[in-house]
């Protein structure tokens, strides 16, 4: 194995030795992410091997990396986080096996750099103003049919207030709803919803027909699903038929009703997921303030921030337990 005069191992040799310690599936998935042509180009540019670089040089090098699959665009937030994490492991491997040096990947400069990435989001970027405008336009489009507008607004507010999917809505029974405290017990959490959300939830539970927006004389029957509190607008089925429908189909039905009603209003691209995660983001702000919420979501390798986010996920009833994936969702709102 070729070694430099100052005792440092050549970068390609270090990569070979390090990745030889990992499972082949990990090597296939990860090596091309960190052992990149840009790394060697940057080494040549500054005249240093990777292991000799300081934190500023490594940060500058990472910022030269591009996403080849996305047409040479800048790397996403999570790609940068992943690269930082693997480089930290490679430095630790070198320290444990070759030479005791300071790990530059532990520096504040490296930890902070991912927060500056400007395109970290997964999903559509929405905010509460967009939701408010969408609801206003739904009411304008249904000005002769208040019940239809209330039904659609109720769906939006249920997602925003913590029900994660149409399946969540379908599984809520009457004894899980507490209007006096504006709480809905969904089993994995007790959600506190807005008074407006509870008002509409109760109203929809009493509705038996959803009138057409063109004429109140026409409309779709509304059924509960297996004694659900929410009543769904259903076409071409009886109550008995509807009770036999799989809950996954109920979820897709209500999501399609939402998309059909709102997409195009206010230029919105709304779906149950981005509404739900916007609501969760605002919940985190209520718990710890906006500045801390942003720190938690943009943090890199912070155990404290990860633990704090995990606590909020548990209290809110977030089904997905992977904090990295949840950050990916929440970054759309920071």
C-alpha positions as CSV (number, residue, x, y, z in Angstrom):
1,X,0.0,0.0,0.0
2,X,1.4,3.4,-1.0
3,X,1.9,5.8,1.8
4,X,2.8,9.5,1.6
5,X,6.1,10.8,3.1
6,X,4.3,12.6,5.9
7,X,2.7,9.2,7.0
8,X,-0.7,9.8,5.5
9,X,-2.3,7.1,3.4
10,X,-3.4,7.8,-0.2
11,X,-7.1,8.6,-0.3
12,X,-8.0,5.9,-2.8
13,X,-6.1,3.3,-0.7
14,X,-7.9,4.5,2.5
15,X,-11.3,4.2,0.8
16,X,-10.3,0.6,-0.3
17,X,-9.3,-0.4,3.2
18,X,-12.3,1.3,4.9
19,X,-15.0,-0.1,2.6
20,X,-13.5,-3.6,2.8
21,X,-14.7,-3.6,6.4
22,X,-18.3,-3.0,5.4
23,X,-21.0,-5.3,4.0
24,X,-21.0,-5.4,0.1
25,X,-24.5,-4.0,-0.1
26,X,-23.4,-0.9,1.9
27,X,-20.4,-0.5,-0.3
28,X,-22.5,-0.6,-3.4
29,X,-24.9,2.0,-2.0
30,X,-22.5,4.4,-0.2
31,X,-19.0,4.4,-1.8
32,X,-20.0,6.3,-5.0
33,X,-21.5,8.9,-2.8
34,X,-18.3,9.7,-0.8
35,X,-15.5,8.4,-3.1
36,X,-16.2,10.8,-5.9
37,X,-14.3,12.3,-8.8
38,X,-14.8,15.8,-7.3
39,X,-12.8,14.7,-4.2
40,X,-9.7,13.9,-6.3
41,X,-10.1,17.0,-8.4
42,X,-10.2,19.1,-5.2
43,X,-7.1,17.3,-3.8
44,X,-5.2,18.2,-7.0
45,X,-6.4,21.8,-6.8
46,X,-5.2,22.4,-3.3
47,X,-2.3,20.0,-3.2
48,X,-3.5,17.9,-0.3
49,X,-4.7,14.4,0.4
50,X,-8.2,14.1,1.9
51,X,-6.8,13.1,5.3
52,X,-4.6,16.2,5.4
53,X,-7.5,18.6,4.9
54,X,-8.8,20.9,7.6
55,X,-12.5,21.6,8.2
56,X,-12.7,24.6,6.0
57,X,-11.1,22.8,3.1
58,X,-13.5,19.8,3.5
59,X,-16.5,22.1,3.7
60,X,-15.4,23.9,0.5
61,X,-14.8,20.6,-1.2
62,X,-18.3,19.2,-0.4
63,X,-19.8,22.4,-1.7
64,X,-18.3,21.6,-5.1
65,X,-20.1,18.2,-5.2
66,X,-23.1,18.0,-7.6
67,X,-26.0,15.6,-8.0
68,X,-25.2,13.8,-11.3
69,X,-28.6,12.2,-11.4
70,X,-30.4,15.5,-11.1
71,X,-28.5,17.2,-13.9
72,X,-25.5,18.4,-11.9
73,X,-27.6,20.4,-9.5
74,X,-26.4,21.2,-6.0
75,X,-26.7,18.4,-3.5
76,X,-29.8,18.3,-1.3
77,X,-29.6,18.8,2.5
78,X,-29.8,15.1,3.3
79,X,-27.1,14.2,0.7
80,X,-24.8,16.7,2.4
81,X,-25.7,15.3,5.8
82,X,-25.0,11.7,4.6
83,X,-21.6,12.7,3.1
84,X,-20.6,14.5,6.4
85,X,-21.6,11.4,8.4
86,X,-19.6,9.0,6.3
87,X,-16.5,11.3,6.1
88,X,-16.7,11.5,9.9
89,X,-16.7,7.6,10.1
90,X,-13.7,7.4,7.6
91,X,-11.7,9.9,9.7
92,X,-12.5,7.9,12.8
93,X,-11.4,4.7,11.1
94,X,-8.1,6.4,10.1
95,X,-7.6,7.6,13.7
96,X,-8.3,4.2,15.2
97,X,-6.1,2.4,12.8
98,X,-3.3,4.7,11.5
99,X,-2.6,7.9,13.4
100,X,-4.1,10.0,16.3
101,X,-5.2,13.3,14.7
102,X,-8.1,15.7,15.3
103,X,-11.3,14.7,13.5
104,X,-12.2,17.8,11.4
105,X,-15.7,16.5,10.9
106,X,-16.5,17.3,14.5
107,X,-15.9,21.0,14.0
108,X,-18.7,23.6,14.3
109,X,-18.0,24.6,10.7
110,X,-18.9,21.2,9.4
111,X,-21.9,20.8,11.7
112,X,-23.3,24.1,10.6
113,X,-22.8,23.8,6.8
114,X,-25.8,21.6,6.0
115,X,-28.1,24.3,7.5
116,X,-27.0,26.6,4.8
117,X,-28.1,24.3,1.9
118,X,-31.0,26.2,0.2
119,X,-32.9,23.3,-1.4
120,X,-33.4,20.6,1.3
121,X,-37.1,19.8,0.9
122,X,-39.0,16.8,0.1
123,X,-42.5,17.6,-1.0
124,X,-44.3,20.9,-2.0
125,X,-43.5,24.1,-0.1
126,X,-46.7,25.3,1.5
127,X,-47.7,27.6,4.4
128,X,-50.7,28.4,6.5
129,X,-51.5,31.4,4.3
130,X,-51.8,29.1,1.3
131,X,-54.2,26.9,3.2
132,X,-56.3,29.9,4.3
133,X,-56.5,31.1,0.7
134,X,-57.5,27.7,-0.5
135,X,-60.3,27.4,2.0
136,X,-61.5,30.9,1.0
137,X,-61.5,29.9,-2.6
138,X,-63.3,26.7,-1.9
139,X,-66.0,28.8,-0.1
140,X,-66.2,31.1,-3.1
141,X,-66.6,28.2,-5.5
142,X,-69.3,26.7,-3.3
143,X,-71.0,29.9,-2.3
144,X,-74.4,28.3,-2.8
145,X,-73.5,25.2,-1.0
146,X,-72.2,25.9,2.5
147,X,-72.3,22.2,3.5
148,X,-70.0,21.2,0.7
149,X,-67.5,23.9,1.7
150,X,-67.7,22.9,5.3
151,X,-67.1,19.2,4.4
152,X,-63.9,20.1,2.4
153,X,-62.6,22.5,5.0
154,X,-63.2,19.9,7.7
155,X,-61.0,17.4,5.8
156,X,-58.2,20.0,5.5
157,X,-58.4,21.0,9.1
158,X,-58.4,17.4,10.3
159,X,-55.1,16.7,8.5
160,X,-53.6,20.0,9.7
161,X,-54.6,19.3,13.3
162,X,-52.9,15.9,13.4
163,X,-54.9,13.1,11.7
164,X,-52.2,11.7,9.4
165,X,-54.4,10.1,6.7
166,X,-57.9,9.3,5.6
167,X,-57.5,6.0,7.5
168,X,-57.0,8.0,10.7
169,X,-60.2,9.9,10.0
170,X,-62.1,6.7,9.3
171,X,-61.0,5.0,12.5
172,X,-62.2,7.8,14.8
173,X,-65.4,6.7,16.7
174,X,-67.7,8.9,18.6
175,X,-66.3,8.0,22.0
176,X,-62.8,9.2,20.8
177,X,-64.1,12.7,20.2
178,X,-64.2,15.2,23.1
179,X,-65.8,18.5,22.0
180,X,-65.6,20.0,25.5
181,X,-61.8,20.0,25.4
182,X,-61.4,20.0,21.6
183,X,-59.5,16.7,21.8
184,X,-59.5,13.6,19.6
185,X,-58.1,10.4,21.0
186,X,-56.5,8.5,18.0
187,X,-55.1,5.8,20.2
188,X,-51.4,6.5,19.6
189,X,-51.9,10.1,20.8
190,X,-54.5,12.6,22.1
191,X,-54.7,15.5,19.7
192,X,-55.9,19.0,20.6
193,X,-57.6,20.4,17.6
194,X,-58.7,24.0,16.9
195,X,-62.3,25.0,17.9
196,X,-63.1,25.5,14.2
197,X,-61.9,22.0,13.4
198,X,-64.0,20.5,16.1
199,X,-67.1,22.6,15.1
200,X,-66.9,21.2,11.5
201,X,-66.1,17.7,12.6
202,X,-69.3,17.6,14.7
203,X,-71.3,19.2,11.9
204,X,-70.1,16.6,9.3
205,X,-70.9,13.8,11.7
206,X,-74.6,14.9,11.6
207,X,-74.8,15.4,7.8
208,X,-76.7,12.8,5.7
209,X,-76.4,14.3,2.2
210,X,-73.6,16.4,0.6
211,X,-75.4,18.7,-1.9
212,X,-74.0,19.4,-5.3
213,X,-72.3,22.8,-5.7
214,X,-74.6,23.5,-8.6
215,X,-77.8,22.6,-6.9
216,X,-78.9,21.8,-3.3
217,X,-81.5,19.5,-4.8
218,X,-78.8,17.0,-5.9
219,X,-76.0,15.5,-4.0
220,X,-74.3,12.3,-2.7
221,X,-75.4,10.3,0.4
222,X,-73.1,10.5,3.4
223,X,-72.3,7.3,5.4
224,X,-70.2,6.5,8.4
225,X,-67.7,3.7,7.9
226,X,-68.2,1.0,10.5
227,X,-69.7,3.5,12.9
228,X,-67.0,6.2,12.3
229,X,-67.7,9.6,13.7
230,X,-66.9,11.3,10.3
231,X,-69.5,10.8,7.6
232,X,-68.1,10.4,4.0
233,X,-69.7,11.5,0.8
234,X,-70.2,8.3,-1.2
235,X,-71.6,7.7,-4.6
236,X,-73.2,4.5,-5.9
237,X,-73.2,2.6,-2.6
238,X,-75.5,1.7,0.3
239,X,-74.5,1.9,3.9
240,X,-74.0,-1.9,4.0
241,X,-71.8,-1.8,0.9
242,X,-69.7,1.1,2.3
243,X,-69.1,-0.8,5.6
244,X,-67.5,-3.6,3.6
245,X,-65.0,-1.3,1.8
246,X,-61.4,-1.7,2.9
247,X,-60.0,1.1,5.1
248,X,-57.2,1.8,2.6
249,X,-59.8,2.4,-0.1
250,X,-61.6,4.9,2.3
251,X,-58.3,6.7,2.7
252,X,-57.7,6.9,-1.1
253,X,-61.3,8.1,-1.6
254,X,-61.0,11.0,0.8
255,X,-57.6,12.0,-0.4
256,X,-58.9,12.1,-4.0
257,X,-61.9,14.2,-2.9
258,X,-59.4,16.6,-1.3
259,X,-57.1,16.8,-4.4
260,X,-60.0,17.2,-6.8
261,X,-61.5,20.0,-4.8
262,X,-58.4,22.1,-3.9
263,X,-55.7,21.6,-6.5
264,X,-55.7,24.6,-8.8
265,X,-57.2,26.9,-6.2
266,X,-54.7,29.6,-5.1
267,X,-52.1,27.8,-7.3
268,X,-52.2,25.2,-4.6
269,X,-50.7,21.7,-4.8
270,X,-52.1,20.4,-1.5
271,X,-52.3,16.8,-0.3
272,X,-53.0,15.1,3.0
273,X,-49.3,14.7,3.7
274,X,-48.0,18.2,3.2
275,X,-51.0,19.6,5.2
276,X,-50.3,17.1,8.0
277,X,-46.6,17.9,8.2
278,X,-47.2,21.7,8.1
279,X,-49.5,21.1,11.1
280,X,-46.8,19.1,12.9
281,X,-44.2,21.8,12.2
282,X,-46.5,24.4,13.8
283,X,-47.0,22.1,16.7
284,X,-43.3,21.9,17.3
285,X,-43.1,25.7,17.2
286,X,-45.9,25.9,19.8
287,X,-43.8,23.5,22.0
288,X,-40.4,25.2,21.8
289,X,-40.5,28.4,19.7
290,X,-39.7,29.0,16.1
291,X,-36.0,29.5,16.5
292,X,-35.5,26.2,18.4
293,X,-37.9,24.4,16.0
294,X,-35.6,25.4,13.1
295,X,-32.5,24.3,15.0
296,X,-34.0,20.9,15.6
297,X,-35.0,20.3,12.0
298,X,-31.8,21.6,10.4
299,X,-29.5,20.0,13.0
300,X,-26.6,17.8,11.9
301,X,-25.6,14.9,14.2
302,X,-27.1,16.5,17.3
303,X,-28.3,13.7,19.6
304,X,-30.1,16.3,21.8
305,X,-32.1,17.7,18.8
306,X,-32.9,14.2,17.6
307,X,-34.2,13.2,21.0
308,X,-36.3,16.3,21.2
309,X,-37.8,15.8,17.8
310,X,-38.5,12.2,18.7
311,X,-40.4,13.3,21.8
312,X,-42.6,15.7,19.7
313,X,-43.2,12.9,17.2
314,X,-44.4,10.6,20.0
315,X,-46.7,13.2,21.5
316,X,-48.2,14.1,18.1
317,X,-48.7,10.5,17.2
318,X,-46.4,10.5,14.1
319,X,-46.4,7.0,12.8
320,X,-43.0,7.2,11.0
321,X,-40.4,6.8,13.7
322,X,-37.3,7.7,11.6
323,X,-36.3,11.2,12.6
324,X,-34.1,11.7,9.5
325,X,-37.1,11.0,7.2
326,X,-39.3,13.3,9.3
327,X,-36.7,16.1,9.0
328,X,-36.9,15.6,5.2
329,X,-40.6,16.3,5.4
330,X,-40.4,19.2,7.8
331,X,-37.6,21.0,5.9
332,X,-40.2,22.1,3.4
333,X,-41.6,24.5,6.0
334,X,-38.5,26.0,7.5
